[in-house]
């Protein structure tokens, strides 16, 4: 068995006012890094969808403050850094002006499109912080545009692998690495620009630490960081202490791996013991031939996301909050795959870890845990000719969302990012101006939210027409076979659908495809899942029923 457990840290004392000043300065620094990437990135997946994250760590490698970006990124960056330091580049080899880069899921990363960079920050010769940024890059080669190849049978089919290395050494960028990255992308200009934006954000984080160091001695900043971590740990322990001791079990399913495996169980056994807990995912299915597998650090990120949700915002998300949580996974399972298993669509399983852990905790916390949200990153990518430059082609990449699960106090949100990711939509006007697509529909799917005392949120319908001579389409979706569950008598949300519409008729596509050929005039329609309902439908008020009909919700 493989497990992860963090040791407790000794409590530290610091003036409360000063602590809050430093805490907010660190959070502001992470947010400034976030804005820097947003304002300078080149690709739509970064600039519009906002698929990136930034954070500041202490000098020992503990995540302390983060921006309001992607939970899966932020909960796993500390695990990635831990892997790099333990197995590849010890911290004593990190020097002023260095930037460490990796995207390898078997060296602490997530999947190959996600590049992670770290920069140690020194003040008066002492490493007191580390700036970090993770960015989803639009294409890193592999068997399909966007690097989501549903036919991958091993990670080597998925694109360029970069082991942990110094992209910048003492302030000097290794241009050979940059050239390799650009050469292995279908969108070299965009990935080159996004990588520059990512590295530049680290300098913004460095300036935030420098401003703090102008006001406080190093020892004060270090002590404050320790105190922030200790506070998060204490709050998470209070959250866990409020849950009755016991073992709670739940299972949910990944539809399929796009190849030969179906109904892949994700099973969580959550044991609460005092102010700590153990989440055992070892009963989950064996790793799949196709790319829906998670590495251990991905599984840990999903568990942390679920438990931080139960804390309802009281625990600041950082390494301190993870200390009371032990995660156990069986090597060779879908939640702890072994190299070289493919992992591009690891979010299919990652979302399911979140909904499974929350499902287990719905038993002891019926007035806290919501029904299941849509629980998938609906990723689609189109390779097609550039509409402006003859002989060039472009990658149109988008990620869609669905309906939230209803909760004990009200209906679920409609067509809004939830759970394991935190994404914005790609505006259709912008997409039409850049890519050879014309949108024919974008709106809610009526009746897609699960019925209940409180109704699940509605899924989305997004449909476009190809306005080019040819196109090659890939899609990595979920919830086509297993709908989002209801809670406390609530009904399931709707299942998703993916349609290819031509003059000859309509073909319902499977949830995971690559290389589907399109011709001019073909339409592609995605319908995302609605959220599950909460409570007995008989308890929904007549006023709410009337509002549902008037608003087109049913």
Secondary structure, DSSP 8 states (H G I E B T S, - for coil): -EEE-----------HHHHHHHHHHHHHHHHHHHHHHHHH--SHHHHTS--EEEEEEETTS-EEEE-SS-HHHHHHHHHHHHHHHHHT--GGG--TT-EEEE--GGGT-SSTTEEEEEEEEEETTEEEEEEEEEEE-S---SSSGGG--TT-SSGGGS-----SEEEEETTEE-HHHHHHHHHT-TTHHHHHHHHHHHHHHHHHHHHHHHHHHHHS-HHHHHHHHHHHHHHHHHHHHHHHHTS-SEEEEEEEEEEE-SSS-EEEEEEEEEEEETTEEEEE-TTS-B--SSS----HHHHHHHHHHHHHHHTTT-S-SSHHHHTTEEEEE-TTBTTB--TT---TTTHHHHHHHHHHHHHHHTTTTTTT-------S-EEEEEEEE-SSSTT-EEEEEEEE------BTTB---SS---TT-------HHHHHHHSSEEEEEEEE-TT-S--SSB-----EEEEEEE-SSEEEEEEE---SSS----BTT-------EEEEEETTEEEE--SEEEEEEEETT-EEEEE------BS-GGGS-HHHHHHHHHHT--
